[in-house]
Amino acid sequence: MRALFFLPILAFVFSSAQSRSLIPRPMHLSSLKINKTQNAGTCSFSVTIRTSCYSTRYTRDHISLSFGDAYGNQVYAPRLDDPRSRTFERCSTDTFQLYGPCTYQICYLYLYRSGYDGWLPYDVTVQGYNANPVTFYYNVAMPRDIWYGFDYCFGYRAASSASK
């Protein structure tokens, strides 16, 4: 009799305990307002991109990057790739020094991939003058020809308010 009482309770517990990832997944952004005039560059940023070990051996894809804070300060790098320098090879780590407007805490980052090789980033870490380092975890196939990434600004800025 007691077993029949606990059986529905156990069924409820196991059915409601579905597996969920604690690591957020990147999202596509159909349009991103790029403020190219802001890259006048008064602050330096170190951007480290690790390429997944599941990525292609090397890539000819064109890779762009945009990141910023909740107050509209944005850093944009229109082209980071260079196949001649062995950038973005499988299991590699590439570090870039970028210059742009000084920011507060970085809360969004998007990558743009154009090409057919299927480059796969593992993660991207940004370090700046006025902010703690922040890492954005990808390790998933990136769609082609669309901004793809993370926005943790929680409504403070409108990243998608204008087109690319």
MIBARO-952348 format. One record per residue: z, y, x of N, C-alpha, C in turn; residue in three letters. Coordinates in nm, 2 decimals. Each point is the difference from the previous one (the first is absolute). Last residue first. Example, Ala and Ser with C-alpha at 12.3 -4.5 7.8 and 13.67 -1.06 7.14 Angstrom:
((0.71; -0.22; 1.28); (0.00; 0.11; 0.09); (0.08; 0.11; -0.08); "SER")
((-0.01; -0.57; 0.03); (0.00; 0.12; -0.09); (0.00; 0.12; 0.09); "ALA")
//
This chain:
((-4.02; 4.59; 2.24); (-0.02; 0.00; 0.15); (-0.11; 0.09; 0.04); "LYS")
((0.27; 0.10; -0.46); (-0.08; -0.10; 0.05); (-0.02; 0.01; 0.15); "SER")
((0.44; 0.16; -0.30); (-0.14; 0.04; 0.02); (-0.07; -0.11; 0.07); "ALA")
((0.45; -0.06; -0.14); (-0.04; 0.12; -0.09); (-0.14; 0.04; 0.02); "SER")
((0.31; -0.36; 0.20); (-0.12; -0.03; -0.07); (-0.05; 0.11; -0.09); "SER")
((0.40; 0.03; 0.25); (-0.09; -0.05; 0.10); (-0.14; -0.02; -0.07); "ALA")
((0.44; 0.29; -0.11); (-0.11; -0.06; -0.07); (-0.11; -0.04; 0.09); "ALA")
((0.57; 0.06; 0.04); (-0.13; 0.06; 0.03); (-0.11; -0.08; -0.07); "ARG")
((0.46; -0.09; -0.07); (0.01; 0.13; 0.05); (-0.13; 0.07; 0.04); "TYR")
((0.11; -0.47; -0.18); (-0.05; 0.11; -0.09); (0.01; 0.14; 0.05); "GLY")
((0.13; -0.40; 0.26); (0.07; 0.00; -0.13); (-0.03; 0.12; -0.08); "PHE")
((-0.13; -0.18; 0.46); (0.05; 0.13; -0.02); (0.06; 0.02; -0.14); "CYS")
((-0.22; -0.38; 0.25); (0.15; -0.01; -0.04); (0.05; 0.14; -0.02); "TYR")
((-0.48; -0.29; 0.06); (0.05; 0.13; -0.03); (0.14; -0.01; -0.05); "ASP")
((-0.42; -0.30; 0.28); (0.13; 0.01; -0.06); (0.03; 0.15; -0.03); "PHE")
((-0.50; -0.29; 0.07); (0.13; 0.02; 0.07); (0.12; 0.02; -0.09); "GLY")
((-0.58; 0.05; 0.05); (0.09; -0.11; -0.03); (0.13; 0.02; 0.07); "TYR")
((-0.52; 0.23; -0.15); (0.13; 0.02; 0.06); (0.10; -0.10; -0.05); "TRP")
((-0.53; -0.11; 0.03); (0.10; 0.06; -0.09); (0.13; 0.02; 0.08); "ILE")
((-0.41; -0.25; 0.15); (-0.04; 0.13; -0.06); (0.09; 0.06; -0.10); "ASP")
((0.09; -0.51; 0.10); (-0.10; 0.09; 0.07); (-0.02; 0.12; -0.08); "ARG")
((0.46; -0.33; 0.01); (-0.13; 0.03; -0.07); (-0.09; 0.10; 0.08); "PRO")
((0.38; -0.33; 0.22); (-0.02; 0.13; -0.05); (-0.14; 0.01; -0.07); "MET")
((0.38; -0.41; 0.09); (-0.14; 0.04; 0.01); (-0.02; 0.14; -0.06); "ALA")
((0.48; -0.12; 0.19); (-0.09; -0.05; -0.11); (-0.14; 0.05; 0.03); "VAL")
((0.40; 0.14; 0.25); (-0.02; -0.14; 0.02); (-0.07; -0.07; -0.12); "ASN")
((0.29; 0.46; 0.07); (-0.12; -0.04; -0.07); (-0.02; -0.15; 0.00); "TYR")
((0.41; 0.41; 0.07); (-0.05; -0.14; 0.02); (-0.12; -0.04; -0.08); "TYR")
((0.25; 0.46; 0.24); (-0.06; -0.05; -0.13); (-0.06; -0.13; 0.03); "PHE")
((0.40; 0.33; 0.23); (-0.10; -0.10; 0.02); (-0.05; -0.04; -0.14); "THR")
((0.27; 0.44; 0.28); (-0.02; -0.08; -0.12); (-0.12; -0.10; 0.02); "VAL")
((0.38; 0.37; 0.28); (-0.12; -0.09; 0.00); (-0.01; -0.08; -0.13); "PRO")
((0.24; 0.48; -0.01); (0.03; -0.14; 0.05); (-0.13; -0.08; 0.00); "ASN")
((-0.02; 0.54; 0.04); (0.02; -0.11; -0.09); (0.03; -0.13; 0.07); "ALA")
((-0.16; 0.44; 0.17); (0.10; 0.04; -0.09); (0.04; -0.12; -0.10); "ASN")
((-0.34; -0.04; 0.36); (0.11; 0.08; 0.06); (0.12; 0.02; -0.10); "TYR")
((-0.30; -0.45; -0.04); (-0.03; 0.14; 0.01); (0.12; 0.08; 0.05); "GLY")
((-0.25; -0.53; -0.08); (0.11; 0.07; 0.05); (-0.04; 0.15; 0.02); "GLN")
((-0.18; -0.49; -0.27); (-0.02; 0.15; 0.04); (0.13; 0.05; 0.04); "VAL")
((-0.26; -0.51; -0.08); (0.12; 0.08; 0.02); (-0.03; 0.14; 0.05); "THR")
((-0.23; -0.47; -0.25); (-0.03; 0.13; 0.06); (0.14; 0.07; 0.01); "VAL")
((-0.21; -0.55; -0.06); (0.08; 0.11; -0.04); (-0.04; 0.13; 0.08); "ASP")
((-0.29; -0.39; -0.04); (0.13; -0.06; -0.03); (0.10; 0.10; -0.05); "TYR")
((-0.56; -0.01; -0.06); (0.12; 0.06; 0.07); (0.12; -0.08; -0.03); "PRO")
((-0.54; -0.12; 0.00); (0.12; -0.02; -0.07); (0.12; 0.05; 0.08); "LEU")
((-0.59; 0.01; -0.05); (0.12; 0.02; 0.08); (0.12; 0.00; -0.09); "TRP")
((-0.50; -0.10; -0.08); (0.12; -0.04; -0.07); (0.13; 0.01; 0.08); "GLY")
((-0.51; 0.10; 0.05); (0.07; -0.10; 0.08); (0.13; -0.05; -0.06); "ASP")
((-0.34; 0.35; -0.15); (-0.01; -0.14; -0.06); (0.08; -0.10; 0.08); "TYR")
((0.05; 0.57; -0.11); (-0.07; -0.10; 0.08); (0.01; -0.13; -0.06); "GLY")
((0.33; 0.43; -0.03); (-0.14; 0.00; -0.04); (-0.07; -0.09; 0.10); "SER")
((0.53; 0.16; -0.17); (-0.08; -0.09; 0.08); (-0.15; 0.00; -0.06); "ARG")
((0.50; 0.29; 0.00); (-0.13; -0.01; -0.06); (-0.09; -0.08; 0.09); "TYR")
((0.57; 0.10; -0.11); (-0.11; -0.03; 0.09); (-0.13; -0.01; -0.08); "LEU")
((0.51; 0.26; -0.07); (-0.11; -0.07; -0.05); (-0.10; -0.03; 0.11); "TYR")
((0.55; 0.17; -0.12); (-0.10; -0.03; 0.10); (-0.11; -0.08; -0.07); "LEU")
((0.50; 0.31; -0.10); (-0.12; -0.07; -0.04); (-0.10; -0.02; 0.12); "TYR")
((0.43; 0.21; 0.04); (0.03; -0.09; -0.12); (-0.13; -0.06; -0.06); "CYS")
((0.27; 0.28; 0.45); (-0.13; -0.05; -0.04); (0.03; -0.10; -0.12); "ILE")
((0.31; 0.43; 0.13); (0.00; -0.15; 0.01); (-0.14; -0.05; -0.06); "GLN")
((-0.06; 0.48; 0.13); (0.13; -0.05; -0.02); (-0.01; -0.16; 0.01); "TYR")
((-0.35; 0.32; 0.28); (0.04; -0.06; -0.13); (0.15; -0.02; -0.01); "THR")
((-0.42; 0.29; 0.28); (0.13; -0.06; 0.01); (0.04; -0.04; -0.15); "CYS")
((-0.52; 0.01; 0.14); (0.11; 0.09; -0.04); (0.13; -0.07; 0.01); "PRO")
((-0.35; -0.20; 0.32); (-0.01; 0.06; -0.13); (0.11; 0.09; -0.04); "GLY")
((-0.22; -0.40; 0.38); (0.06; 0.13; -0.01); (-0.03; 0.05; -0.14); "TYR")
((0.04; -0.51; 0.29); (-0.07; 0.09; -0.10); (0.07; 0.13; -0.01); "LEU")
((-0.04; -0.47; 0.32); (0.07; 0.12; -0.01); (-0.09; 0.09; -0.09); "GLN")
((0.04; -0.56; 0.02); (-0.08; 0.12; 0.00); (0.09; 0.12; 0.00); "PHE")
((-0.01; -0.58; 0.10); (0.08; 0.12; -0.02); (-0.09; 0.13; 0.02); "THR")
((-0.03; -0.58; -0.10); (-0.07; 0.12; 0.05); (0.09; 0.12; -0.04); "ASP")
((0.01; -0.57; 0.04); (0.07; 0.11; -0.03); (-0.07; 0.13; 0.06); "THR")
((-0.16; -0.55; -0.15); (0.02; 0.11; 0.10); (0.09; 0.11; -0.06); "SER")
((-0.21; -0.44; -0.19); (0.14; 0.00; 0.06); (0.03; 0.11; 0.10); "CYS")
((-0.51; -0.02; -0.11); (0.10; -0.09; -0.06); (0.13; 0.00; 0.08); "ARG")
((-0.28; 0.44; 0.05); (-0.03; -0.14; 0.02); (0.11; -0.08; -0.06); "GLU")
((-0.06; 0.50; 0.03); (0.01; -0.08; -0.12); (-0.05; -0.14; 0.02); "PHE")
((-0.17; 0.31; 0.37); (0.09; 0.04; -0.10); (0.00; -0.10; -0.12); "THR")
((-0.26; 0.03; 0.44); (0.07; -0.12; -0.05); (0.12; 0.04; -0.10); "ARG")
((-0.35; 0.29; 0.21); (0.13; 0.00; 0.06); (0.09; -0.11; -0.04); "SER")
((-0.45; 0.06; -0.18); (-0.01; -0.01; 0.15); (0.13; 0.00; 0.07); "ARG")
((-0.03; 0.06; -0.48); (-0.02; -0.14; 0.04); (-0.01; -0.01; 0.15); "PRO")
((0.25; 0.35; -0.31); (-0.10; 0.01; 0.11); (-0.02; -0.14; 0.05); "ASP")
((0.28; 0.31; -0.43); (-0.06; -0.12; 0.06); (-0.09; 0.03; 0.11); "ASP")
((0.23; 0.31; -0.31); (0.08; -0.05; 0.11); (-0.06; -0.11; 0.08); "LEU")
((-0.12; 0.44; -0.35); (-0.06; -0.12; 0.06); (0.09; -0.04; 0.12); "ARG")
((0.11; 0.37; -0.30); (-0.12; -0.05; -0.07); (-0.05; -0.13; 0.06); "PRO")
((0.49; 0.22; -0.06); (-0.07; -0.04; 0.11); (-0.13; -0.07; -0.06); "ALA")
((0.43; 0.35; -0.17); (-0.12; -0.08; -0.03); (-0.07; -0.03; 0.13); "TYR")
((0.49; 0.19; -0.24); (-0.07; -0.02; 0.12); (-0.11; -0.10; -0.03); "VAL")
((0.33; 0.37; -0.30); (-0.08; -0.12; 0.01); (-0.06; -0.01; 0.14); "GLN")
((0.38; 0.25; -0.37); (-0.04; 0.00; 0.14); (-0.08; -0.13; 0.03); "ASN")
((0.22; 0.11; -0.43); (-0.14; 0.04; 0.02); (-0.05; 0.00; 0.14); "GLY")
((0.45; -0.13; -0.17); (-0.02; 0.14; -0.02); (-0.15; 0.05; 0.03); "TYR")
((0.21; -0.45; 0.05); (0.00; 0.03; -0.14); (-0.03; 0.15; -0.03); "ALA")
((-0.20; -0.24; 0.44); (0.13; 0.00; -0.06); (-0.01; 0.04; -0.14); "ASP")
((-0.37; -0.28; 0.33); (0.06; 0.13; -0.02); (0.13; -0.01; -0.07); "GLY")
((-0.51; -0.25; 0.20); (0.14; -0.01; -0.03); (0.06; 0.14; -0.02); "PHE")
((-0.50; -0.31; 0.09); (0.06; 0.12; -0.05); (0.15; -0.03; -0.03); "SER")
((-0.48; -0.22; 0.27); (0.14; 0.00; -0.03); (0.04; 0.13; -0.06); "LEU")
((-0.46; -0.36; 0.13); (0.06; 0.13; -0.02); (0.14; -0.01; -0.04); "SER")
((-0.42; -0.32; 0.22); (0.14; 0.00; -0.05); (0.04; 0.15; 0.00); "ILE")
((-0.46; -0.35; 0.03); (0.05; 0.14; 0.02); (0.13; 0.01; -0.07); "HIS")
((-0.23; -0.47; 0.20); (0.03; 0.08; -0.12); (0.05; 0.14; 0.05); "ASP")
((-0.12; -0.39; 0.26); (-0.09; 0.12; 0.01); (0.03; 0.09; -0.12); "ARG")
((0.31; -0.40; 0.28); (-0.06; 0.06; -0.12); (-0.09; 0.12; 0.03); "THR")
((0.24; -0.52; 0.19); (-0.02; 0.15; 0.03); (-0.06; 0.06; -0.13); "TYR")
((0.16; -0.43; -0.04); (0.03; 0.01; 0.14); (-0.01; 0.14; 0.05); "ARG")
((0.14; -0.06; -0.51); (-0.12; -0.05; 0.08); (0.03; 0.03; 0.15); "THR")
((0.44; -0.07; -0.29); (-0.12; 0.09; -0.01); (-0.11; -0.07; 0.08); "SER")
((0.45; -0.16; -0.04); (-0.09; -0.06; -0.09); (-0.13; 0.09; -0.01); "TYR")
((0.39; 0.13; 0.25); (-0.06; -0.12; 0.07); (-0.10; -0.07; -0.09); "CYS")
((0.11; 0.54; -0.06); (0.04; -0.14; -0.03); (-0.07; -0.10; 0.08); "SER")
((0.10; 0.51; 0.16); (-0.11; -0.08; -0.07); (0.06; -0.14; -0.02); "THR")
((0.26; 0.49; 0.07); (-0.02; -0.14; 0.05); (-0.10; -0.07; -0.09); "ARG")
((0.12; 0.53; 0.14); (-0.06; -0.09; -0.09); (-0.01; -0.13; 0.06); "ILE")
((0.26; 0.51; 0.06); (-0.02; -0.13; 0.06); (-0.05; -0.10; -0.11); "THR")
((0.06; 0.56; 0.12); (-0.03; -0.10; -0.10); (-0.04; -0.13; 0.06); "VAL")
((0.25; 0.51; 0.10); (-0.04; -0.13; 0.06); (-0.02; -0.10; -0.11); "SER")
((-0.02; 0.57; 0.03); (0.05; -0.12; -0.07); (-0.05; -0.12; 0.08); "PHE")
((0.08; 0.58; 0.04); (-0.06; -0.12; 0.05); (0.07; -0.12; -0.08); "SER")
((-0.09; 0.56; -0.12); (0.09; -0.11; 0.03); (-0.07; -0.13; 0.04); "CYS")
((-0.23; 0.40; -0.11); (0.12; 0.06; 0.07); (0.10; -0.11; 0.03); "THR")
((-0.52; 0.04; -0.22); (0.08; -0.07; 0.10); (0.11; 0.07; 0.07); "GLY")
((-0.38; 0.03; -0.36); (0.00; 0.09; 0.11); (0.09; -0.04; 0.11); "ALA")
((-0.13; -0.21; -0.44); (0.01; -0.06; 0.13); (-0.01; 0.09; 0.11); "ASN")
((-0.04; 0.11; -0.48); (0.14; -0.02; 0.05); (0.01; -0.06; 0.14); "GLN")
((-0.41; 0.07; -0.26); (0.04; 0.12; 0.07); (0.15; -0.01; 0.05); "THR")
((-0.22; -0.35; -0.26); (-0.04; 0.00; 0.14); (0.04; 0.13; 0.07); "LYS")
((0.15; -0.29; -0.43); (0.01; 0.14; 0.03); (-0.03; 0.01; 0.15); "ASN")
((-0.10; -0.37; -0.41); (0.02; 0.02; 0.14); (-0.01; 0.15; 0.03); "ILE")
((0.11; -0.33; -0.44); (-0.04; 0.13; 0.04); (0.03; 0.02; 0.15); "LYS")
((-0.13; -0.45; -0.29); (0.11; 0.06; 0.08); (-0.05; 0.14; 0.04); "LEU")
((-0.12; -0.44; -0.37); (-0.04; 0.12; 0.07); (0.12; 0.06; 0.07); "SER")
((0.02; -0.44; -0.19); (-0.15; 0.03; -0.02); (-0.04; 0.13; 0.06); "SER")
((0.38; -0.35; 0.15); (0.00; 0.13; -0.06); (-0.15; 0.04; -0.01); "LEU")
((0.32; -0.49; 0.05); (-0.12; 0.08; 0.03); (0.01; 0.14; -0.07); "HIS")
((0.41; -0.31; 0.21); (-0.08; 0.03; -0.12); (-0.12; 0.08; 0.04); "MET")
((0.39; -0.36; 0.25); (-0.08; 0.12; 0.00); (-0.08; 0.01; -0.13); "PRO")
((0.48; -0.25; 0.01); (-0.14; -0.03; 0.04); (-0.08; 0.14; -0.01); "ARG")
((0.56; -0.12; 0.09); (-0.11; 0.06; -0.09); (-0.14; -0.03; 0.05); "PRO")
((0.45; -0.30; 0.08); (-0.09; 0.10; 0.08); (-0.11; 0.04; -0.10); "ILE")
((0.31; -0.32; -0.14); (0.08; 0.12; 0.02); (-0.08; 0.11; 0.08); "LEU")
((-0.17; -0.42; -0.34); (0.00; 0.05; 0.13); (0.09; 0.13; 0.01); "SER")
((0.06; -0.42; -0.34); (-0.05; 0.13; 0.01); (0.01; 0.04; 0.14); "ARG")
((0.06; -0.46; -0.35); (-0.01; 0.05; 0.14); (-0.07; 0.14; -0.01); "SER")
((0.31; -0.19; -0.41); (-0.14; -0.01; 0.06); (0.00; 0.06; 0.14); "GLN")
((0.36; -0.13; -0.37); (0.01; 0.02; 0.15); (-0.14; -0.02; 0.06); "ALA")
((0.11; -0.08; -0.47); (0.00; 0.15; 0.03); (0.01; 0.03; 0.15); "SER")
((-0.01; -0.45; -0.16); (-0.12; 0.06; -0.05); (0.00; 0.15; 0.03); "SER")
((0.38; -0.27; 0.11); (-0.11; -0.03; 0.08); (-0.13; 0.06; -0.04); "PHE")
((0.39; 0.07; -0.26); (0.03; 0.05; 0.13); (-0.13; -0.02; 0.09); "VAL")
((0.01; -0.18; -0.44); (-0.02; 0.14; 0.00); (0.02; 0.06; 0.14); "PHE")
((0.08; -0.46; -0.06); (-0.15; 0.03; -0.02); (-0.02; 0.15; 0.00); "ALA")
((0.44; -0.15; 0.02); (-0.07; -0.02; 0.13); (-0.15; 0.03; -0.02); "LEU")
((0.26; 0.02; -0.39); (0.04; 0.11; 0.10); (-0.07; -0.02; 0.13); "ILE")
((-0.06; -0.33; -0.33); (-0.07; 0.12; -0.03); (0.04; 0.12; 0.09); "PRO")
((0.23; -0.41; 0.07); (-0.14; -0.02; 0.02); (-0.08; 0.13; -0.04); "LEU")
((0.48; -0.08; -0.07); (-0.04; 0.07; 0.13); (-0.15; -0.01; 0.02); "PHE")
((0.20; -0.22; -0.38); (0.03; 0.14; -0.01); (-0.05; 0.08; 0.13); "PHE")
((-0.04; -0.47; -0.03); (-0.09; 0.06; -0.09); (0.02; 0.15; -0.02); "LEU")
((0.30; -0.26; 0.26); (-0.13; 0.01; 0.07); (-0.10; 0.07; -0.09); "ALA")
((0.42; -0.11; -0.18); (0.01; 0.11; 0.09); (-0.13; 0.02; 0.07); "ARG")
((0.04; -0.38; -0.27); (0.00; 0.12; -0.08); (0.00; 0.13; 0.09); "MET")
//
